[in-house]
C-alpha cells in the first residue's frame, strides 16, 4: 500500500477508535475524565510517524517547531467553539473552524518563533483560555446522564471522528514542514469530541469538557518537545514512546487539579 494512503487509513482507524472510546469514557465518567483522556496525543502521533516514513526524521523535527503555535491556535479554537455553541452547534463549528484557519494564516505570515518562545506562548494562552472559561463564562464540569447507544450509533461516531482526522492528514501531506507541523495539531480530536458530546449530552456538558481540554491540551506539547528531542538520538519508535510517556505523565500530574475544578 502506498505510504500516503497508509497514513490516511491509519489516521482514520486510530482516530476513529480512539475518539469513539474517549467520548464513551467521557459520557460514562463525566467531563473531567473525558477532557483528560480524550485529549491524549492521537493525530500528532500518527502525523509524526507517517511524516517520518514519507520524509525523514529531520523533516519531522523541523515540523515539531510549529506544534506550540498550532496548540496556541487550538486553545482559542476551544474558546470560539464554546462561544459559538451559545448560538447553536452549526455556529460553533463554523466559528471555530474559520477562526482556526484565519489564525493559522496569520501565524504563517508572522513566522515561526523559536521552540522555547512558542512553548511559553502556548502555555500562557491555554491558561488564559481556561481562566476565561472558568471565571468569565462560568463553565462547570458535569456528570453525564445515562445514554444507551446502538451499535450503529457507535460506528457512526467512530466514522465521523476518523473522517475529520483523515482529512486533516490529507491536507498536511502537500505542505512543507511548517504546515505539516501546524496541521498535525489541527483540532480534529477536539472538534469531533465536542460535536459528539454536544449531540449526545448537550451543550453544557460539551462546554464543561472544553474547559478541561484547554488545560489537558498542554500534554500534546509535552509529547512534541520530548519526541522531537529524542528522535535524532534514539530514532522514531523509541522517540515516539518516550514522547507519549511524557504526555501520559503530564496528564497524570494534571489530574489532581482537574479533580478540584467545579
C-alpha positions in Angstrom: 0.0 0.0 0.0 1.2 3.5 -0.9 2.7 5.3 2.2 0.4 8.2 1.8 -2.7 6.0 1.5 -1.5 4.0 4.5 -1.1 7.2 6.5 -4.6 8.3 5.7 -6.1 4.8 6.5 -4.1 4.7 9.8 -5.2 8.2 10.8 -8.9 7.2 10.1 -8.6 3.9 12.1 -6.6 5.2 15.0 -8.6 8.4 15.5 -11.9 6.7 15.0 -11.2 4.1 17.5 -9.6 6.5 20.0 -12.2 9.2 19.9 -15.0 6.7 19.9 -13.7 5.2 23.0 -12.7 8.5 24.6 -16.2 10.1 24.1 -17.8 7.0 25.6 -15.5 7.2 28.6 -16.4 10.9 29.0 -20.1 10.0 28.9 -19.6 7.2 31.5 -17.3 9.1 33.9 -18.1 12.8 33.3 -16.4 15.8 31.6 -13.4 15.9 33.9 -12.2 12.4 33.0 -13.3 12.8 29.4 -11.3 16.1 29.0 -8.2 14.4 30.2 -8.4 11.1 28.4 -9.9 12.4 25.2 -7.0 14.8 24.6 -4.1 12.5 24.8 -2.0 12.7 21.6 -3.5 10.9 18.6 -3.4 13.0 15.4 0.0 14.4 16.2 1.4 10.9 16.9 0.1 9.4 13.6 1.2 12.5 11.7 4.8 12.4 13.2 5.1 8.7 12.4 4.0 8.9 8.8 5.7 12.3 8.1 8.9 10.5 9.1 8.2 7.4 7.0 7.3 9.6 3.9 10.0 12.2 4.5 12.7 11.8 7.2 13.4 12.4 10.9 14.9 15.8 10.3 11.8 17.0 8.5 9.7 15.8 11.4 11.9 17.7 13.9 11.5 20.9 11.9 7.8 20.3 11.7 7.7 20.0 15.5 8.7 23.7 15.8 5.2 24.6 14.6 3.4 22.5 17.2 3.4 25.1 20.0 1.9 27.7 17.6 -0.7 25.1 16.4 -1.6 24.3 20.0 -1.9 28.1 20.8 -4.4 28.4 18.0 -6.2 25.3 19.3 -6.7 26.9 22.7 -8.6 29.8 21.1 -10.4 27.3 18.8 -11.9 25.9 22.0 -13.0 29.3 23.2 -14.6 30.1 19.8 -16.4 26.8 19.9 -17.8 27.4 23.3 -18.9 30.9 22.4 -20.5 29.8 19.2 -22.3 27.0 20.9 -24.5 29.6 22.6 -26.0 30.2 19.1 -26.2 26.5 18.3 -23.9 23.7 17.1 -23.6 24.8 13.4 -22.5 28.3 14.6 -19.9 26.7 17.0 -18.5 24.5 14.2 -18.4 27.3 11.7 -16.9 30.0 14.0 -14.2 27.7 15.5 -13.0 26.3 12.1 -13.0 29.7 10.4 -11.1 31.2 13.4 -8.6 28.4 13.3 -7.7 28.9 9.7 -7.5 32.7 10.0 -5.2 32.4 12.9 -3.1 29.8 11.1 -2.7 32.1 8.1 -1.8 34.9 10.5 0.8 32.8 12.3 2.3 31.8 9.0 2.7 35.4 7.9 4.2 36.4 11.3 6.7 33.5 11.1 7.5 30.6 13.4 9.1 31.6 16.7 11.8 29.6 18.5 10.5 26.4 20.1 11.0 27.8 23.6 9.2 31.0 22.9 6.4 29.2 21.1 6.0 26.8 24.1 5.7 29.7 26.5 3.2 31.4 24.3 1.0 28.3 24.2 1.2 27.7 28.0 0.1 31.3 28.6 -2.7 31.0 26.0 -4.0 27.7 27.4 -4.1 29.2 30.9 -5.8 32.4 29.7 -8.5 30.5 27.8 -9.1 28.2 30.8 -9.5 31.2 33.1 -11.9 32.9 30.7 -14.0 29.8 30.6 -13.8 29.3 34.4 -14.1 32.9 35.7 -15.8 34.9 32.9 -18.1 32.4 31.3 -18.6 30.4 34.5 -18.5 27.0 32.8 -18.8 24.0 35.0 -17.8 20.4 34.6 -20.7 18.0 34.7 -21.6 14.4 35.2 -23.0 12.6 32.2 -26.6 11.4 32.0 -27.1 7.8 31.2 -27.4 7.2 27.4 -27.7 3.9 25.6 -26.0 3.7 22.2 -26.8 1.3 19.5 -24.0 -0.4 17.5 -24.9 1.8 14.5 -24.5 4.9 16.6 -21.1 3.9 17.9 -19.9 3.0 14.3 -21.2 6.4 13.0 -19.4 8.2 15.9 -16.1 6.4 15.0 -16.5 7.1 11.3 -17.2 10.8 11.9 -14.2 11.2 14.1 -11.9 9.2 11.8 -13.0 11.2 8.8 -12.3 14.5 10.4 -8.8 13.4 11.4 -8.0 11.8 8.0 -9.0 15.0 6.1 -6.6 17.0 8.2 -3.8 14.5 7.4 -4.6 14.7 3.7 -4.3 18.4 3.7 -1.0 18.3 5.6 0.6 15.9 3.1 1.1 18.5 0.4 2.6 21.1 2.7 6.1 21.9 3.9 7.4 21.4 7.5 5.5 24.4 8.9 2.1 23.4 7.6 2.8 19.7 8.3 3.6 20.6 11.9 0.7 23.0 12.2 -1.9 20.7 10.7 -0.7 17.8 12.8 -2.2 19.9 15.6 -5.5 20.6 13.7 -8.1 20.2 16.5 -9.8 17.3 14.7 -10.0 15.3 18.0 -11.3 18.3 19.9 -13.9 19.1 17.2 -15.2 15.6 16.7 -15.3 15.0 20.5 -17.2 18.3 21.2 -19.6 17.7 18.4 -20.4 14.2 19.5 -20.8 15.3 23.2 -22.9 18.2 22.2 -25.3 15.9 20.4 -25.3 13.1 23.0 -25.1 15.1 26.2 -26.0 18.6 25.4 -24.1 22.0 25.1 -23.5 22.4 28.8 -21.7 19.1 29.1 -19.6 19.8 25.9 -18.7 23.2 27.2 -17.6 21.8 30.5 -15.4 19.3 28.7 -13.9 22.1 26.6 -12.8 23.8 29.7 -10.8 20.7 30.8 -9.5 20.3 27.2 -7.9 23.8 27.5 -5.8 22.5 30.3 -5.2 19.0 29.2 -4.1 20.1 25.7 -0.7 21.0 27.2 0.1 17.3 27.2 0.5 17.5 23.5 3.3 20.0 23.9 5.0 17.6 26.3 4.8 14.9 23.6 6.1 17.2 20.8 9.0 18.5 22.9 10.2 15.1 24.2 9.7 13.3 20.9 11.4 15.8 18.7 14.4 16.0 21.1 14.6 12.2 21.2 14.2 11.4 17.5 17.7 12.3 16.4 19.2 10.3 19.4 17.0 7.1 19.6 15.0 7.0 16.4 11.3 7.1 15.5 9.9 4.2 17.6 11.7 4.9 20.8 11.3 8.7 20.5 7.5 8.3 20.0 7.3 6.0 23.0 9.2 8.5 25.1 7.1 11.4 23.9 3.9 9.6 24.6 5.1 8.5 28.1 5.9 12.2 28.9 2.4 13.1 27.7 0.7 10.5 29.9 2.8 11.6 32.9 1.8 15.2 32.3 -1.9 14.2 32.3 -1.5 12.2 35.5 0.1 15.3 37.1 -2.9 17.4 35.9 -5.5 15.0 37.4 -5.5 16.4 40.9 -6.0 19.9 39.5 -8.8 18.8 37.2 -10.5 16.9 40.1 -10.6 20.1 42.1 -12.4 22.0 39.4 -16.0 22.9 39.7 
